[in-house]
Amino acid sequence: MRMAARLYSIGFLGSGKMATAMARGLISAGLVRPEDITASATSDTSLNLQRMKGHGVRVTSDNSEVVRRSSVVWIATKPHTVAPVLREISPVVRRDQLFVSVAAGTTLNSLAKNLPEGTKVVRCMPNTPVVVRSGVTVYSRNGTVNGEDKELVEHMLGSVGLGMEMPEHYMDIITGLTGCGPSYMYVMLDALADGGVYAGIPKEIGLRLIAHTMIGAAKMVLENGKHPQELKDDVCSPAGTSIQAIRTLEKAGFRGIVMDAVHAASKRALELSRLDNGETKDVYVKR
Ligand SMILES: NC(=O)c1ccc[n+]([C@@H]2O[C@H](COP(=O)([O-])OP(=O)(O)OC[C@H]3O[C@@H](n4cnc5c(N)ncnc54)[C@H](OP(=O)(O)O)[C@@H]3O)[C@@H](O)[C@H]2O)c1
């Protein structure tokens, strides 16, 4: 209750896909009322801004207004516009405010560098299912973010899915794993439904059935504590149908391909963060 009372004003710098997903998630979780959110974009005519407005959110093309009105400010522009936007709003930043960035590859150091000294900054990597309150968001915080702020961050992230703190050096890998993760699931889902079409099941029926199959399989992992390998073995009966399919996947190198995909995305995240920050850092991503 005390926490919800603190969340009376939320700002979004940028009103694109991620800001809208997060705003919708926070609203549907009942954590904040639409009228207590202020969001900005490049101009009043931005389609993104109009979409935000459609959700009952207060909108503006003035980034400073977002900051003046908010206790928590989400930084949700594309990474290359983060620094100029932060420099622009810097004069109106207050010490009690919390800044939460979703910008991929933009480090805590680089965020802090463009804000007044001592500003509380959190860097996070969400994924789009936050819109249906089933997102995964990993976050890191700078030294000025205290325990109470951490509680607040976890409350916000927890209301839109799973929120987990991790050391910042994992962030590029997290980007390739869970930030991009939904796209891998969608490709898999579409491919499975196409498999159904190929065999004679209408696509829309296949998509629905497979989406529920994915939810069910994920719940089996999360709720009954068995390893996926064991669950797979449970489905595969000797000389049965599932093992025929698994053999086909394994022969095509399915696992290796998936592992390479995560590695490619993580490597790209590392490249982007180096570009953005003009700094080199330890290589946490295997080359
Ligand atoms: N999409 C994802 O799945 C995902 C996942 C994790 C993290 N992220 C991160 O989320 C951030 C936003 O990504 P997105 O996909 O939501 O991008 P997007 O849909 O392109 O939205 C970007 C928003 O920023 C606004 N903007 C640009 N310059 C601005 C400025 N100077 N002042 C105020 N607003 C400005 C744009 O305004 P207009 O509406 O006027 O163009 C737009 O509303 C990125 O940093 C990305 O790395 C995205």
The ligand as an ORCA input file, in Angstrom:
! r2SCAN-3c Opt
* xyz 0 1
  N      11.201     -3.027    -28.323
  C      11.774     -3.920    -27.507
  O      11.472     -5.134    -27.520
  C      12.792     -3.478    -26.498
  C      13.246     -4.412    -25.542
  C      14.144     -3.966    -24.565
  C      14.608     -2.663    -24.595
  N      14.162     -1.803    -25.553
  C      14.691     -0.445    -25.532
  O      13.611      0.444    -25.434
  C      13.987      1.691    -26.039
  C      12.860      2.140    -26.934
  O      12.687      1.155    -27.923
  P      11.313      1.078    -28.736
  O      11.346     -0.202    -29.490
  O      10.196      1.387    -27.818
  O      11.560      2.323    -29.742
  P      10.500      3.151    -30.602
  O       9.224      2.377    -30.713
  O      11.184      3.588    -31.845
  O      10.192      4.439    -29.692
  C      11.129      5.450    -29.473
  C      10.389      6.636    -28.873
  O      11.340      7.629    -28.528
  C      10.818      8.878    -28.953
  N      11.889      9.872    -29.108
  C      12.883      9.933    -30.007
  N      13.647     11.035    -29.802
  C      13.104     11.684    -28.737
  C      13.401     12.865    -28.043
  N      14.435     13.633    -28.383
  N      12.624     13.222    -26.993
  C      11.560     12.450    -26.609
  N      11.220     11.314    -27.234
  C      11.972     10.939    -28.291
  C      10.123      8.563    -30.256
  O       9.289      9.643    -30.593
  P       8.313      9.596    -31.891
  O       7.112      8.823    -31.434
  O       7.998     11.038    -32.132
  O       9.075      8.932    -32.980
  C       9.391      7.290    -29.841
  O       8.201      7.611    -29.165
  C      15.274      1.461    -26.805
  O      16.339      2.115    -26.154
  C      15.439     -0.040    -26.798
  O      16.804     -0.393    -26.709
  C      13.255     -2.170    -26.500
*
